[in-house]
Amino acid sequence: MPREAEPSLNERAFVLKALRENIRVDGRAFDAFRDISVTFGDEYGVADVRLGRTRVLTRISAEVAAPFPDRKFDGIFTITTELSPMASPAFEVGRQTDQETLLSRLLEKAIRRSNALDTEALCILAGQKCWNVRADVHVLDYDGGLVDASCVAVIAALRHFRRPEVGVEGGEVTVYTLAERVPVPLAMLHHPLCVTLSFFHGGEVMLVDATLQEQQISEGEMVVTANKHGEVCQIAKLGGVPTDALMLLGAVEMAVAKVGGVNSVISKALEENAKKMDVGGMMAELSAENER
């Protein structure tokens, strides 16, 4: 099975000694993210996120389907992940690695199980018709921070996506095109984002957004999911060095503070994209048509 190249003994010793002297190899502060850029495609629901050299593309799609028998008043929301071999030699087509499984579970808990998307708003006809919303996450380049970048990409794509308007008359469902009705944004209850913290030197040193090299040298990781309101949705620490309770509280506070900044980057990118897509006031014209 292919593996990512491990840091040499000299590289490991250099990084650890630098951290002892409060220095990161790339010059960032211990609590600093790499540069984050969020761009959107020409279609609704396509988000391209770059976190340093890590790049994740997410596409949201929706189709009318039958709801689950035990959830008659809810729509369906699923998240699928794909780790491409062009992102890293450790990823293979058709074989799910432990990292892909972990990524899927963390995104599932962070976004779907925290009820970020209001699935009740996806119901069209109770027990008969609903929206099946799917988020496809494609990892295009990998240099650490995979969970954080993927979570940003999914949330940005969900906020950018617009589903077609529907009409119900006599039990018949009509899906209107963009030319007939203005598309409708998804009902988001909150915007959870993930922050991954890496531990070194027996848990004494903690870094935010570790690069791939730092991640390979780290002695443990913890993923904190929170929203801009300061509500913690998830804390996942899967093995590694034990963490002191006070260190854990400090890590959560740091993650909550970082979420606000990342959320601002997404909001700014959405505002710029809205101005770009609304050339000539087309959306306002369609909205007026709907009202008439």
N, C-alpha and C positions, 0 to 999 in steps of 0.2 A: 504493500500500500504506500503511495507517495506521501512524503512528509515535508513540512516546511524546514528549510535549513536552520539549524540551531545556532545561536551565537557562540563564538569561540570562547575559550577560557579567558583570553585577554580582553575581549569585548565585555564579557560578564563582569570581570574584575573592575574594568574601567567605569562601567555604568554604576555599579554598586558603590565604588569609592566616590564618584561624583555626587551620588545621592547623599552620602555621608556628609559631604561639604555643601549640601543644599543647592546642588546644581543639577539640572537636567541636560541631557546631551543636546537637545534641540533649543535650549535656552529659555524654555517656558517656565513659569512659576509652577509650583506643585499643584495648585488648584486651578490651572488654566486649561481651557479647551484649545485644540488647534482651530485654525480658521474654518468656519462653517459657511457653506454657500448652498442656497436652496434655489433651484430653478424649476420652471414648470414647462410642460410640453404644449403643443398647439391644442391638444384635446384636454378636456376636463379630467382631472384625476391622475395625471402623470407627473410625478415629482422626481427630480434628480438631485440627490444630496451628496455633497462632498465634505468629508471631515478629514482634513489633511489630505493624504493620498488614498484614503478609503472612499470608495464611491458606491452608492446604492441607488438603484432605480426602482420605483414602486409604481404600479399601475392599478387603478381601481376600476372595476367593471361591475355592472348591475344588470340583472335580468329578472323577469317575472317568473316565480316558481311557486310550488305548493309548500306551505309551512310544515314544520315537523308536527306530527299528531299530538304530542304533549305540550306544544308551544303554539297554540292556535292563534294567539294574538300578537305574536312576535315574528319579525322577519329573520333572515339568516345572514350571518356575517362570519366569514372565514378568512384566515390568513395563511398563505402558502409561501414558502421560501425556496429559493434556488441559489446554490453556491456554485458559480461557474468555474471551470478549471482555468480560465483566463485571469481570474482574480487571484488565484494562488495555486501552486502545484499540489497542495494538500487536498484540494477539492477534486472530486471525480464525478463524471456524469453517471447517473443511475445508481450511485451508492451514497447513502445518507451517512455522513460522518457524525461523530458525537457532537461536534460543534454546531452542525446544522440542526440536530435534534434539540440541543440546548437553546439555540436561537429561537426556534419555533415555539418552544414552551415559554420562554421569557416574554416574547411578544404576545403570546396568547394570554398570559396572566396580566401583563401590563396594560393591554389595550382592550381585549375582548371581555375578559372576566371583571375588569374594573368598570365595565359599562360605559366606556368612553363614547360609544355610539349607541344612540337610543334605538334599540331594535323594535320597540313597539311602534315607533313612527314609520317603520318599514312595512307595516301591515296594510294591505289594500282591502281584502275581504277576509274577515275572520274565518280561519279554518280552510280557506280555499286558495287565496292568492296573496302573495307577499313579494317583497323585493329580496333577491339573493345577492348580497354585496360581497365581492371577493377582492382581497388585496394580494397582488402578486409581487413579492419582494425578490429582486434580482441583484445579487452582489457582483459588481463589475470589477472592482479593484479592492484589495484588502491590505491594510497596514495598521491593524488594531482598531479598537473602538467600534466593532461590528454591531453590537447590540444597540449602542447609542445612535449610530447613524441610521440603522434600520428603523428604529422607533421614530426618529425624526422624519424619515421618509414616509412612513405609513401615516403618521398624524398629518403631515403637510398634504399628502395626497388626498386624505379623507376630507380635509378642510377645503381643498380646491375642487373636489369632485362635485358635479351637478347631475342628478338623475332626471330622467324625463318626467314631465308632469303626466298624471293619469286622471282619467275620469271614470266614474262608476255610475252606470244607469241600468236599472233592472237586472242586476247581477252580471252585466257585461262590463268588462274592463277595457278601456281604450287608452293606449299609450300614445301620447302626442309627440310629434317630432319637434326639433328645435325651431323650425320655421313656424310651427303652429302655436306653441306655448313656450314661455321662458322656462328653462330647466330649474329644478329645485335643489338647493343645497341640502346635505345630510344634516340631521339633527344630532349635534354633538353635545353631550352633557358636560364633559370636561376634556382637557387636553393633556394626558399623562405623557411624560418624557422620561427616558432612562438615563442614568448617570452611572458609569462604571468606575469603581475605585480599585486601585491595585495596591497591595501591601508588600513592603520590603523590610529587611533587617528585623525579622521577628515581629512585624506589625508596628514598628516604631515610625516608619516612614510610609506615607500614604499619598498616592498620586491620582489625579483625575485625568481621564482620557489617555491611557498609556498607548504608546506606539506598539507595533508588533514586537520589536526588540525588547522593549520594557515589559511587555506582557509575557514573553517567553522566560524572562528572568525573574518575574515576580513570584512571591511565595503564596499568593492567594488573591482572590478577587471578590468583590461584592457589588451587586447591581441594586441601586435604589431607584425606584420609580415614584415620581411625585408630579403634582400639577402646580400651576402658578398660584393656586390658593394656599399652598403649603400643606396640602393633604398628601400623606404618604400612602401609595397604593400597593407597593410591594418592596420587600427587602429579600434579596436572594444571595446567600453566601454558600456556595457549593464546595465545601472542603477548604483546604489550604491552612495557613497559619491561624491559630486562635486570635480573636480580636477582643481587646478589653472593652468593657461596657461603655466607659467614657469615650474611648476612641470611636466606638460604634455610633454614639449619639452625635459626636462631632462630625462624623462622616455623613450622617443623615442631614444634619443642618447645612453642611457644605453643599450636598446634592440639591437640596431644596432651593438654596440660593442660586445655584447654577441653572436650574430649570427656567427661572424667570427670564434670564438672558437669552437662552436658546429659543424660548417661545416668542420673544420679541423679534428674533431673526426670521422666524417663520411668518409672523404677522406682517412684517415689512415686505417680505418677498411676495406675499399674497396681495398686498395693496398695490405694489408695482405691477404685478401681473394683471390685476383687475383693470388698471388704467390702460394697459397694453391691449387687452382683449376687447375693451369697450370702446373701440375706435368709432367715432361718429355717433356715439350714444345709441348703439344698436340694442343693447339690453334694456335701456329705458323705454325704447320704442316697443319692444316686445312685451314689457311689463304693462304698458298702457293698453296694448291690444288685449292682454289677458283680462284686465279690469273691465274693458268694454264688453 
